[in-house]
Amino acid sequence: MSSKITISIKIKTLTALVIILITLCSGVSYAQNIEKWVTKLDKSKLLEKQKQTLSFTKNDQNLPTIFVYDSKSFQSMDGFGYTLTSGSATLINQLHNKNKLLDELFGKEEKSIGVNYIRVSLGASDLSDHAYSYSESKDLSLRNFSLKEDEKDLIPVLKEIIKINSKIKILASPWSPPTWMKSNNNSMGGNLLPEYYQVYANYLVKYIKEMKKHGIVIDALTIQNEPLHPGNNPSLLMLPNEQANFIKHNLGPTFFKNGIKTKIIIYDHNADRPDYPISILNDPAARKFIDGSAFHLYGGNVERIGEVHEAHPDKNLYFTEQWIGHPSNFGGDMAWHVKNLIIGATRNWCKTVLEWNLAIDPQMNPHTDGGCTACLGAITIYKDKIERNAAYYIIGHASKFVPSNSKRIASNTVLNLQNVAFKTPAGKTVLIVINDSDKSVEYLIGSKGKIAVEKIEGGCVVTYVW
């Protein structure tokens, strides 16, 4: 190589270094842009991507700051989503454009909200059109076990979802055992009779194996939906000692014997009774089979979920259900659910946040006789018309940006701007902030020694990504 060429390369390299140093010092270029998506509580913006981005610059502003700390991480997230009831599946399966809707809900395209976790009922829920189990007549051998009710709509819809997202995680929850196993021989209330504990354990194992034959992997199982609420249809009363005995003597050993890897999750009820899961986890013979505890928030406050983490920090926590009633106050529902679930539940160690029913019709059907008559879905389906309700946007503000295996990371609260932050497996930072006051607030976003100036309008939920 000639000396002239060598000198020329060195001059170009030196010039490039000088330009980089100047721009780094000035903070006006090579700045990381922050994208933002906004929902207004008055519905004037709905998960709308903003054309104008924010940029990190030098800290020359004297404003309150939300600092996001990548260096301090907490739980790994499994996902955000809904319960796909059999009633929801029936409504979706009747759509001519169902594949388009499922792509929007579960896909990864720009137009999708990327739901990555769903809950299904093991047997009927109260938002099925009738109460049913997989073994309707007494049969200790379970030879008559059949998924025929789920094969009508639920399983076909699940298969379509799995085609869209093969890694989606599925949680199953029973509302009731078969009636012949119960003290009152009824789908509503009663107790699981101890003489049927082992048969019921076999029943749950058979469900997992039969679903797998359809290509559906059940990642986790809660023992009983709302075990302290026997007034729903279907339902079951299952006290803590009953749940502990069933797990340690029957379900846990039967899972082990059959090589079942499905996670066992206890409780699945309100945050006002953290003593329920704690008492079970205090039993060494039961806790060895248990992955974690699940919660709803129809009673108590979300911070009480954290008590279970404090008592048993090696066990996982999940938020698995919260309804929105019909008729909905969109702004009030959006604000309460974002603050308490998307932010509150994840700040209290929950690995999932699931809203209740995915789909309903305008008359709040289907439901069982005695089931919920005012449970609004994330979407309302009427013929081929789809209306997106508050829960669609509540979950979308997280699921679209926070994939499975993201980590919650530390952030502080200022000016009553409730928030939560995550680091994705791809290295993106996600910050979700709500300002439910009626006044705009100016503040700073701080990350890795850089600052971005932001003004969040009153009545706004914003997801920031950088």
C-alpha positions as CSV (number, residue, x, y, z in Angstrom):
1,M,0.0,0.0,0.0
2,S,1.4,3.4,-0.9
3,S,2.2,6.0,1.7
4,K,-0.3,8.4,0.2
5,I,-3.2,5.9,0.6
6,T,-2.1,5.2,4.2
7,I,-2.1,8.9,5.0
8,S,-5.5,9.4,3.4
9,I,-7.0,6.5,5.4
10,K,-5.5,7.8,8.7
11,I,-6.9,11.4,8.0
12,K,-10.4,9.9,7.2
13,T,-10.3,7.8,10.4
14,L,-9.2,10.8,12.5
15,T,-11.9,13.0,11.0
16,A,-14.5,10.4,11.8
17,L,-13.3,10.2,15.4
18,V,-13.4,14.0,15.8
19,I,-17.0,14.1,14.4
20,I,-18.1,11.3,16.9
21,L,-16.5,13.1,19.8
22,I,-18.1,16.4,18.9
23,T,-21.5,14.9,18.5
24,L,-21.3,12.9,21.7
25,C,-20.3,16.1,23.6
26,S,-23.0,18.2,22.1
27,G,-25.7,15.5,22.7
28,V,-27.5,16.5,19.5
29,S,-26.8,13.5,17.3
30,Y,-26.5,9.7,17.8
31,A,-29.3,10.3,20.4
32,Q,-31.5,7.4,21.2
33,N,-35.1,8.0,20.2
34,I,-38.0,7.1,22.5
35,E,-41.1,5.9,20.7
36,K,-44.4,6.3,22.4
37,W,-48.0,4.9,22.2
38,V,-50.9,6.8,23.8
39,T,-54.4,6.0,25.0
40,K,-56.5,8.9,26.2
41,L,-59.0,8.1,28.9
42,D,-61.6,10.0,26.9
43,K,-61.0,7.6,23.9
44,S,-59.7,10.4,21.6
45,K,-56.5,8.3,21.2
46,L,-56.5,4.5,21.4
47,L,-53.1,2.8,21.6
48,E,-52.0,5.3,19.0
49,K,-48.3,5.5,17.9
50,Q,-47.1,9.1,18.1
51,K,-45.2,10.5,15.1
52,Q,-43.0,12.7,17.3
53,T,-40.4,10.8,19.3
54,L,-38.4,11.9,22.4
55,S,-34.6,12.1,22.4
56,F,-32.2,11.6,25.3
57,T,-29.9,14.6,25.9
58,K,-27.7,16.0,28.6
59,N,-29.3,16.6,32.0
60,D,-29.8,20.4,31.8
61,Q,-33.3,20.4,33.1
62,N,-34.5,20.8,36.7
63,L,-37.6,18.7,36.7
64,P,-38.9,15.6,38.6
65,T,-37.5,12.5,37.0
66,I,-38.6,8.9,36.6
67,F,-35.3,7.0,36.6
68,V,-35.3,3.6,35.0
69,Y,-32.5,1.3,36.3
70,D,-31.5,-1.5,34.0
71,S,-29.1,-2.8,36.7
72,K,-31.8,-3.8,39.1
73,S,-34.2,-6.5,37.8
74,F,-37.0,-8.5,39.4
75,Q,-39.2,-11.3,38.1
76,S,-39.2,-12.6,34.6
77,M,-42.5,-12.1,32.8
78,D,-44.5,-15.0,31.3
79,G,-47.0,-12.7,29.6
80,F,-50.1,-10.6,29.4
81,G,-53.5,-11.7,28.1
82,Y,-57.1,-12.9,28.7
83,T,-59.2,-15.9,29.6
84,L,-60.4,-17.6,26.4
85,T,-63.7,-19.1,27.7
86,S,-65.6,-21.6,25.7
87,G,-68.2,-18.9,25.2
88,S,-65.5,-16.6,23.8
89,A,-64.3,-19.4,21.5
90,T,-67.8,-20.0,20.2
91,L,-68.3,-16.3,19.3
92,I,-64.9,-16.1,17.6
93,N,-65.3,-19.4,15.7
94,Q,-68.5,-18.0,14.1
95,L,-66.7,-15.0,12.6
96,H,-66.0,-15.0,8.9
97,N,-62.9,-12.9,9.6
98,K,-61.8,-14.9,12.6
99,N,-58.2,-15.4,11.3
100,K,-57.8,-11.6,10.9
101,L,-59.0,-11.1,14.5
102,L,-56.7,-13.8,15.9
103,D,-53.7,-12.3,14.0
104,E,-54.6,-8.9,15.5
105,L,-54.8,-10.3,19.0
106,F,-51.9,-12.9,19.0
107,G,-49.6,-11.9,16.1
108,K,-46.4,-9.9,16.1
109,E,-47.1,-7.5,13.2
110,E,-47.3,-3.8,13.7
111,K,-51.1,-3.9,13.8
112,S,-51.2,-6.7,16.4
113,I,-51.2,-6.4,20.2
114,G,-49.1,-9.5,20.7
115,V,-51.0,-11.3,23.5
116,N,-48.6,-14.0,24.7
117,Y,-50.5,-15.7,27.6
118,I,-54.0,-17.1,27.8
119,R,-56.1,-18.9,30.4
120,V,-58.7,-21.5,29.6
121,S,-61.3,-23.2,31.8
122,L,-60.8,-26.9,32.5
123,G,-64.4,-27.9,31.9
124,A,-67.1,-25.2,31.8
125,S,-66.7,-21.8,33.3
126,D,-69.6,-19.5,34.2
127,L,-69.1,-17.9,30.7
128,S,-69.8,-21.2,29.0
129,D,-73.3,-21.6,27.6
130,H,-73.9,-24.5,30.0
131,A,-72.2,-26.3,32.8
132,Y,-70.3,-29.4,31.8
133,S,-67.3,-31.6,32.7
134,Y,-65.3,-34.2,30.8
135,S,-66.8,-37.1,32.8
136,E,-70.6,-36.7,33.2
137,S,-71.4,-40.0,34.8
138,K,-69.7,-41.8,37.6
139,D,-66.7,-43.7,36.3
140,L,-63.7,-44.3,38.6
141,S,-61.6,-45.6,35.6
142,L,-62.4,-42.4,33.6
143,R,-63.0,-44.5,30.5
144,N,-65.8,-42.1,29.5
145,F,-63.6,-39.1,29.7
146,S,-64.1,-36.9,26.7
147,L,-63.1,-33.4,25.5
148,K,-66.1,-33.3,23.1
149,E,-67.5,-30.0,24.5
150,D,-64.1,-28.3,24.0
151,E,-63.7,-29.8,20.6
152,K,-66.7,-27.8,19.3
153,D,-65.0,-24.4,19.5
154,L,-62.3,-24.0,22.2
155,I,-59.8,-26.5,20.8
156,P,-60.2,-25.3,17.2
157,V,-59.6,-21.7,18.2
158,L,-56.6,-22.7,20.4
159,K,-55.1,-24.5,17.4
160,E,-55.4,-21.4,15.3
161,I,-53.8,-19.3,18.0
162,I,-50.9,-21.7,18.3
163,K,-50.4,-21.5,14.5
164,I,-49.9,-17.7,15.0
165,N,-47.8,-17.9,18.1
166,S,-46.3,-21.4,18.8
167,K,-44.7,-20.2,22.0
168,I,-47.9,-18.9,23.6
169,K,-48.3,-20.1,27.2
170,I,-51.6,-21.6,28.3
171,L,-52.9,-21.8,31.9
172,A,-55.9,-24.1,32.7
173,S,-58.2,-23.5,35.6
174,P,-61.1,-25.8,36.7
175,W,-64.3,-24.2,38.0
176,S,-65.7,-27.5,39.3
177,P,-64.9,-31.2,39.3
178,P,-67.5,-33.6,37.8
179,T,-70.6,-33.4,39.9
180,W,-70.4,-37.0,41.0
181,M,-67.1,-36.3,42.8
182,K,-68.8,-33.5,44.9
183,S,-70.5,-33.5,48.3
184,N,-73.7,-31.9,46.8
185,N,-73.7,-33.7,43.4
186,N,-74.2,-30.2,41.8
187,S,-72.1,-28.1,39.5
188,M,-72.5,-25.1,41.9
189,G,-70.8,-25.2,45.3
190,G,-70.1,-28.3,47.4
191,N,-66.8,-29.9,48.3
192,L,-64.6,-32.4,46.5
193,L,-65.1,-35.6,48.4
194,P,-61.9,-37.1,49.8
195,E,-62.7,-40.5,48.4
196,Y,-62.4,-39.0,45.0
197,Y,-59.2,-37.1,45.5
198,Q,-57.1,-39.6,43.6
199,V,-59.7,-40.0,40.8
200,Y,-59.7,-36.2,40.4
201,A,-55.9,-36.2,40.2
202,N,-56.1,-38.8,37.5
203,Y,-58.8,-36.7,35.7
204,L,-56.5,-33.6,35.7
205,V,-53.6,-35.7,34.3
206,K,-55.9,-37.1,31.6
207,Y,-56.9,-33.6,30.6
208,I,-53.3,-32.5,30.2
209,K,-52.5,-35.7,28.1
210,E,-55.6,-35.4,25.9
211,M,-55.0,-31.7,25.2
212,K,-51.4,-32.6,24.2
213,K,-52.8,-35.1,21.7
214,H,-54.4,-32.0,20.0
215,G,-51.0,-30.2,20.0
216,I,-52.0,-28.0,23.0
217,V,-49.4,-27.9,25.8
218,I,-50.8,-26.8,29.2
219,D,-48.0,-24.8,30.8
220,A,-49.6,-24.4,34.2
221,L,-52.7,-25.5,36.1
222,T,-54.4,-23.7,39.0
223,I,-56.1,-26.2,41.4
224,Q,-59.4,-24.4,41.6
225,N,-60.8,-21.1,40.3
226,E,-61.9,-18.9,43.3
227,P,-62.0,-21.7,45.9
228,L,-63.6,-19.4,48.5
229,H,-66.6,-18.5,46.2
230,P,-69.0,-21.5,46.0
231,G,-71.9,-19.4,44.8
232,N,-71.0,-19.3,41.1
233,N,-72.0,-21.8,38.5
234,P,-69.8,-23.9,38.2
235,S,-67.9,-23.5,41.4
236,L,-66.4,-25.5,44.4
237,L,-65.6,-24.6,48.0
238,M,-62.0,-25.8,48.7
239,L,-60.4,-24.7,51.9
240,P,-56.6,-24.3,52.3
241,N,-56.2,-27.6,54.2
242,E,-58.2,-29.4,51.5
243,Q,-56.0,-27.9,48.7
244,A,-52.8,-28.8,50.6
245,N,-53.9,-32.4,51.2
246,F,-55.0,-32.9,47.6
247,I,-51.7,-31.6,46.3
248,K,-49.3,-33.4,48.6
249,H,-51.1,-36.8,48.7
250,N,-52.6,-37.0,45.2
251,L,-52.0,-34.4,42.5
252,G,-48.3,-33.8,43.1
253,P,-47.3,-37.5,43.3
254,T,-49.6,-38.3,40.3
255,F,-48.0,-35.6,38.2
256,F,-44.6,-37.0,39.2
257,K,-45.5,-40.6,38.4
258,N,-46.8,-39.6,34.9
259,G,-43.9,-37.3,34.1
260,I,-46.2,-34.2,33.9
261,K,-44.2,-31.0,33.7
262,T,-47.3,-28.7,34.0
263,K,-46.8,-26.2,36.8
264,I,-49.1,-26.5,39.8
265,I,-50.4,-23.1,41.0
266,I,-52.5,-22.6,44.1
267,Y,-55.2,-20.3,45.4
268,D,-56.4,-18.4,42.3
269,H,-58.6,-15.9,44.3
270,N,-58.6,-12.5,45.9
271,A,-55.7,-10.5,47.3
272,D,-57.4,-10.1,50.7
273,R,-56.5,-13.6,51.7
274,P,-52.7,-14.1,51.3
275,D,-52.9,-16.4,54.3
276,Y,-54.5,-19.0,52.1
277,P,-51.5,-19.6,49.8
278,I,-49.0,-18.9,52.6
279,S,-50.5,-21.6,54.8
280,I,-50.2,-24.2,52.0
281,L,-46.7,-23.2,51.1
282,N,-45.8,-23.5,54.8
283,D,-46.4,-27.2,54.4
284,P,-43.1,-28.8,53.1
285,A,-44.9,-31.9,51.7
286,A,-47.2,-29.7,49.6
287,R,-44.8,-26.9,48.7
288,K,-42.3,-29.1,46.9
289,F,-44.9,-29.7,44.1
290,I,-46.0,-26.1,43.9
291,D,-44.7,-23.5,41.4
292,G,-46.5,-20.5,42.8
293,S,-49.8,-18.7,43.7
294,A,-52.4,-16.9,41.6
295,F,-54.6,-13.9,42.4
296,H,-57.6,-11.9,41.5
297,L,-58.5,-8.4,42.9
298,Y,-62.2,-8.4,43.7
299,G,-61.2,-8.1,47.3
300,G,-58.2,-6.5,49.2
301,N,-55.5,-4.4,47.6
302,V,-52.8,-5.4,45.2
303,E,-49.9,-4.7,47.6
304,R,-51.1,-7.7,49.7
305,I,-49.9,-10.0,46.9
306,G,-46.4,-9.0,47.9
307,E,-46.9,-10.6,51.3
308,V,-46.7,-14.0,49.7
309,H,-43.4,-13.1,48.0
310,E,-42.0,-11.9,51.3
311,A,-43.1,-15.2,53.0
312,H,-41.9,-17.5,50.1
313,P,-39.6,-15.5,47.8
314,D,-38.6,-18.7,45.9
315,K,-42.2,-19.2,44.6
316,N,-43.8,-17.5,41.7
317,L,-46.8,-15.2,41.6
318,Y,-49.4,-14.8,38.9
319,F,-52.3,-12.4,38.3
320,T,-55.0,-14.4,36.6
321,E,-58.3,-12.6,36.5
322,Q,-60.1,-9.3,36.7
323,W,-63.4,-8.4,35.2
324,I,-64.8,-5.2,33.8
325,G,-68.5,-4.8,34.3
326,H,-71.1,-3.8,31.8
327,P,-71.8,-1.0,31.1
328,S,-68.2,0.1,31.2
329,N,-66.9,3.5,32.2
330,F,-64.0,3.4,29.7
331,G,-61.8,6.1,31.4
332,G,-62.4,4.9,34.9
333,D,-61.9,1.2,34.0
334,M,-58.8,1.9,32.0
335,A,-57.2,4.0,34.8
336,W,-58.0,1.5,37.6
337,H,-56.8,-1.5,35.7
338,V,-53.6,0.0,34.4
339,K,-52.7,1.3,37.9
340,N,-53.7,-1.9,39.8
341,L,-52.9,-4.7,37.3
342,I,-50.4,-3.6,34.7
343,I,-48.4,-1.6,37.2
344,G,-49.6,-2.8,40.6
345,A,-49.6,-6.5,40.1
346,T,-46.2,-6.6,38.2
347,R,-44.6,-4.3,40.9
348,N,-45.8,-7.0,43.4
349,W,-43.9,-9.8,41.6
350,C,-46.7,-11.2,39.3
351,K,-45.3,-12.9,36.2
352,T,-48.6,-12.6,34.4
353,V,-51.5,-10.1,34.1
354,L,-54.7,-11.5,32.7
355,E,-58.0,-9.8,32.2
356,W,-61.1,-11.8,32.4
357,N,-63.2,-12.8,29.4
358,L,-61.8,-12.3,25.9
359,A,-65.1,-12.0,24.0
360,I,-68.8,-11.5,24.7
361,D,-71.9,-10.5,22.6
362,P,-73.9,-7.3,23.1
363,Q,-76.3,-9.1,25.5
364,M,-73.4,-10.3,27.7
365,N,-73.9,-13.9,26.5
366,P,-73.1,-16.7,26.6
367,H,-73.1,-17.6,30.3
368,T,-74.4,-20.5,32.5
369,D,-77.6,-20.3,34.5
370,G,-76.2,-18.6,37.6
371,G,-73.1,-17.3,35.9
372,C,-72.0,-13.8,35.3
373,T,-74.6,-11.7,33.4
374,A,-72.5,-8.4,33.3
375,C,-69.0,-9.5,32.4
376,L,-67.8,-7.3,29.5
377,G,-65.3,-8.9,27.2
378,A,-62.1,-7.3,25.9
379,I,-64.0,-7.4,22.6
380,T,-67.7,-7.4,21.9
381,I,-68.8,-9.5,18.9
382,Y,-72.0,-9.0,17.0
383,K,-72.3,-11.0,13.8
384,D,-69.1,-9.9,12.0
385,K,-68.8,-6.6,13.8
386,I,-66.0,-6.3,16.5
387,E,-65.9,-3.6,19.2
388,R,-62.7,-3.2,21.2
389,N,-63.3,-2.4,24.8
390,A,-61.2,-1.1,27.7
391,A,-59.5,-4.5,28.5
392,Y,-58.3,-4.7,24.9
393,Y,-56.2,-1.5,25.4
394,I,-55.3,-2.2,29.0
395,I,-53.5,-5.4,28.0
396,G,-52.4,-4.0,24.6
397,H,-50.3,-1.3,26.4
398,A,-48.2,-4.1,27.8
399,S,-48.5,-7.2,25.6
400,K,-47.6,-5.4,22.4
401,F,-44.2,-4.3,23.8
402,V,-43.3,-6.8,26.6
403,P,-42.7,-10.3,25.3
404,S,-42.3,-13.4,27.3
405,N,-39.0,-13.6,29.3
406,S,-38.8,-9.8,29.6
407,K,-37.6,-8.7,33.1
408,R,-39.3,-6.1,35.3
409,I,-36.7,-3.5,36.1
410,A,-36.6,-0.8,38.7
411,S,-38.2,2.7,38.3
412,N,-39.3,5.3,40.8
413,T,-42.6,7.2,41.1
414,V,-42.8,11.0,40.9
415,L,-45.7,13.5,40.8
416,N,-48.1,10.6,41.3
417,L,-47.2,9.2,37.9
418,Q,-47.7,5.5,38.5
419,N,-45.3,3.5,36.3
420,V,-43.5,0.2,35.7
421,A,-40.5,-0.7,33.5
422,F,-39.3,-3.8,31.7
423,K,-36.2,-4.9,29.8
424,T,-37.0,-7.2,26.8
425,P,-34.9,-10.1,25.6
426,A,-34.0,-8.0,22.6
427,G,-32.5,-5.3,24.9
428,K,-35.4,-2.8,24.5
429,T,-36.5,-0.8,27.5
430,V,-40.3,-0.4,28.0
431,L,-41.8,2.2,30.4
432,I,-45.6,2.3,31.0
433,V,-46.9,5.5,32.7
434,I,-50.3,6.7,33.6
435,N,-51.4,10.3,34.4
436,D,-55.0,10.0,35.4
437,S,-55.2,13.6,36.6
438,D,-56.9,16.2,34.4
439,K,-53.7,18.3,34.1
440,S,-50.6,17.9,31.9
441,V,-47.4,17.1,33.8
442,E,-43.9,17.9,32.7
443,Y,-41.2,15.5,33.8
444,L,-38.0,13.7,32.8
445,I,-37.2,10.1,31.9
446,G,-33.8,9.2,33.1
447,S,-31.8,6.1,31.9
448,K,-28.1,5.3,32.0
449,G,-27.1,8.9,32.7
450,K,-29.2,10.4,29.9
451,I,-32.4,12.5,30.2
452,A,-35.4,13.0,28.0
453,V,-37.9,15.8,28.6
454,E,-41.6,14.7,28.4
455,K,-44.9,16.4,28.9
456,I,-47.7,13.9,29.5
457,E,-51.3,15.1,28.9
458,G,-53.9,14.7,31.6
459,G,-56.0,11.5,31.3
460,C,-53.3,9.5,29.5
461,V,-51.7,6.1,29.5
462,V,-48.4,6.1,27.6
463,T,-46.0,3.2,26.7
464,Y,-42.5,4.4,25.9
465,V,-40.0,2.2,24.1
466,W,-36.3,2.7,23.5
